[in-house]
Amino acid sequence: MALALRCARLIDVEAGEVLTDRTVLVEGERIAAVQPSATPVPEGVEVIDLGEATLSPGLIDLHTHLIGIAACGDPAREMRQSAAQQAFESIGHARDTLLAGFTTVRDLGAYRAFVDTALRDAIDNGTVLGPRMAVAGAYVTVSTGGGMITGLAHDIELPREFRFGSVRGVDDIRERVREILHGGADVIKLIGTGAVMAAGTVPGAPELTEAQMLAAAEEASFYGAYVAVHAHGTEGIKMAVRAGVRSIEHGCYLDDEGIELMLRHGTYLSADIWWSDWLTEHADAAGFDPETQDKNDHATVAQREAFTKAVHAGVKIGFGTDAGAFPHGMQTRQLAALCTYGMTPMQAMRAATLTGAECMGWEDRVGSITPGKYADLIAVPGTSGDVSAFEDVRFVMKGGQVVKNDLTAGH
């Protein structure tokens, strides 16, 4: 089926400019052409007039957790759900994410292995409404590290599905990477340092060695995959970058030397600089304990300072929110935070579209309104100058299918 979307403004993230009075022609699931609205639409093509709206590429979140209990400060609650319960619950998370304007996500791990691959496949075959997903399958982590459910009594042993990615030495990590990729993962997620939300771990402390991360990156490359590393601490970040990973997640204690390393290696930064605002307001209700709150408060100040430095230095920055730590569907609130801490509105939009696609290796299919790419498009009312407008996405198209239209019912 052929469609034409007519809009007052269109964000061209490749050129870094906003075009006026444009029509996007869609054939099947792909973009066929972008033309001035004054150019006649081919006969028989259905026209959807979005009025004064601004059309944008579908947004990309490089760091989500669609599996598991959202906005919960007690990871042990995961043990009170079955895999089936988590899978069904994730359907709502996926729907909320898509309807908020995120047509693509990189889902970076779940405590219970491989529920994310099932969700991805259900979306791909049309059973479930949700974004395109690249998934990590399971965290690769040390046995008491940031990717494990910690804080349990010493004589409680987690079921294997909750410790599938637990590793020790270099050979062990190679085996685990292979198993996770064979299990259907698209990307490997390493927990390189301690975590804010893992009881007893120290965010600044390395938990994997550089040799382990190098082995993981090499092993993943054999399968055409890559590695993303959870790394708060300064040394953990540097070890990961030197190991050749694709992206650093969080990057709270990134220093000047780390920034230079990232520039030299072309490493992406995916920093969740907004969600701590939500945590500060909702910590008690969501059950976050004082240890977590204290770690978050300290890490947040450092992260935002590091982020601003990275922006000014020219580090490649994508848009990753850690959605799941807060309720799904709220991720667009981070766009304004990116601007608060150093980005221009267009830089923020590029981070959430084209740069995200490049980080994922999906720039040939998503990330811009370009003929040949998937017709993943969203629209917001009014001018595009204020990125906070994207907190109210009114129109969503994924693969040429309109899944939300609160702008107009006219043709």
Sequence and secondary structure as in RCSB ss.txt:
>XXXX:A:sequence
MALALRCARLIDVEAGEVLTDRTVLVEGERIAAVQPSATPVPEGVEVIDLGEATLSPGLIDLHTHLIGIAACGDP
AREMRQSAAQQAFESIGHARDTLLAGFTTVRDLGAYRAFVDTALRDAIDNGTVLGPRMAVAGAYVTVSTGGGMIT
GLAHDIELPREFRFGSVRGVDDIRERVREILHGGADVIKLIGTGAVMAAGTVPGAPELTEAQMLAAAEEASFYGA
YVAVHAHGTEGIKMAVRAGVRSIEHGCYLDDEGIELMLRHGTYLSADIWWSDWLTEHADAAGFDPETQDKNDHAT
VAQREAFTKAVHAGVKIGFGTDAGAFPHGMQTRQLAALCTYGMTPMQAMRAATLTGAECMGWEDRVGSITPGKYA
DLIAVPGTSGDVSAFEDVRFVMKGGQVVKNDLTAGH
>XXXX:A:secstr
 EEEEEEEEEEETTTTEEEEEEEEEEETTEEEEEEETTS   TT EEEE TT EEEE EEEEEE  SS TT S G
GGGGGS HHHHHHHHHHHHHHHHHTTEEEEEE   SSTTHHHHHHHHHHTTSS   EEEE  SEEEETTSTTS  
S  TT    GGGSTTEE SHHHHHHHHHHHHHTT SSEEEE B  TTSTT  TTSB S HHHHHHHHHHHHHTT 
 EEEEE SHHHHHHHHHTT SEEEE TT  HHHHHHHHHHT EEE   SHHHHHHHHHHHHT  HHHHHHHHHHH
HHHHHHHHHHHHHT EEE    BTSS TT TTHHHHHHHHTT  HHHHHHHTTHHHHHHHT TTTSSS  TTSB 
 EEEESS SS GGGGGG  EEEETTEEEEE S    
